Amino acid sequence: MPHFGLMNEQELGPVAGPLQRARLHLRGGKRRLRQGKVSAGIVTLYDALEGAMLSYAESPDTGPRLQFLPGERIHDSKVLYAVLVRSKVLNGAFDFEAFDQLTEKALYQELDGYDTRDLLVGVESVMTQLGVLPFDEAGLPPEDPKTF
């Protein structure tokens, strides 16, 4: 993943770690899409979104306002997305279920020719609603060209 060697998520903690991973993977996922590595880009964007949601949920400033139901787990991405929509943090316009299914498909096959423009707009919209975007990419560690 694009963050290997660029950060220690555990050392950064449960809020800053996933947030930094989200930013690094957003940058890396977009780069992979530009390079035509569609499946790798989709999977990387999914991980970015997971990091962003987890960072929001773990934050002492925002997490306590989330409306979890009994039995719902913070580390289940589909559940966490639904909680964020239910809690009115996200507007629900992004089809997370379709993104989850697309990501599952991307794990097992290359999706050459898949038009990712609408997907990227949707991911960026969620990232904006979660407060991850905008951010200054100059504040991130430089990318390692050896990463996939």
N, C-alpha and C positions, 0 to 999 in steps of 0.2 A: 504494500500500500504506500501511497505517496508520503506518509509521515515517518516511515522507517528511517531512523537515524537523525531525524530532524527535531524530535521531541521525546520526552518521557511522560506519557499520559498519566501514569500513576503518580509521578512526582508533582505534576501540576495540580492534581486533585480532581474531585468529582464534578466540578463545574468548569474550571479553566481547561482541564485535560480534554474532555469531549468537545469543548468549544474550539480549541486549537485544532483538534483533529478535523472538525467540521470545516474549518476554513482551509486547512491544507488539502483536504479531499475535494472540496469544491473547486479549488484551483486546479488540482491534479485531474479531476474528472473532466473538467472543461478542456484541459490540454489533451487528454486522451481522445475526447470526441473530435477535437480539431485534427488530430493525427489519424483519424479514421479507425481508432481502436474502440469501436462502438460498444461492444459488450463490456469491456474493461471500464470504459467511461461511465456506463450506466451503473455498474456495480459500485464504482467509486463514489458516484453521486448519492447512491442509496446509503452508503456508509456515512457520507457527509451529513445527510439528513438525520440519520440515527443519532449521530453525535450532537447535532444541534438540538434535537428534541430532548435528549438526555441531559444536556447541559442546562436547558431551560427548566426541566423538571427537578433537577438536583439543586438549583439555586435557592438559597434561603430567601431571596427577594421575590421570586416568582413561583417556585414550586408549591408552597403551602396553599396557594389559591386554586390549585388544580383539583378537579372534582373526580377523584378515583372512587370507583364502586368497590365493595368488598370482593376480594379475590383478583382484582386487576393488578397486573404486574408492570412495574415501571420499565423493565427490560424487555418487554414484548412490544416491538415497534408498532404493530398494528393497533394494539391496545393504547399505547401512548399517543399515537396520532388521534385516535377517537377521543381520548381524554382531553387532549388539547383543543379539539373542535368543541366538545361538550362544554369545556370551560371558557369558550369564546376567546381563546388565544389565537386560534386559527379560524379562518372563515369557512373552511371545508370545501372550497372550490377545487382544490387539487385532489385528483382521484388516486389516493394512496394505495388502494387495493389493486388498481391496474398497474401502478408503479411496482408494487411488490411482486405481482405476477410476471411483469416484464423482467424484473431483476432476477427472478428465479430462472426464467428462460435464458437470460444472458449468462448465467453461471455455467450453462451446459452447451451453449452454441454461440457462434459469432453472429451477430445481427447486422451484417453488412447491408448497407442501403437503408437501414431504419432511419427515418427522419426524426432527429432528436430535438428539433427547435422548440416544439410545444412543451416537451418534457422539461427542457432546460428553463423555459419561462416559468413553468409550474414550480419546479424546485426552487428557483430564485425567489418566487413569490412567498413560499413557505419560509425560506431563510430570512426574508425581510420581515415577515410577521413575527418571527422568533427573535429578531434583533441581531441576527448574525450578519446580515448585510445592511448597509454597506460596511466595508472595512477596507483598510489600506493594505494592499498586498505587499507593499514595501516593508511592512512591519512583520511579515512572515520570514522564516528562514528561507534562503534561496533553495530552489529545487535542485535536486541531485539528478543530473542528466542520465545517470545509470539506472534510475528507477524505470520500470516498465512504462 
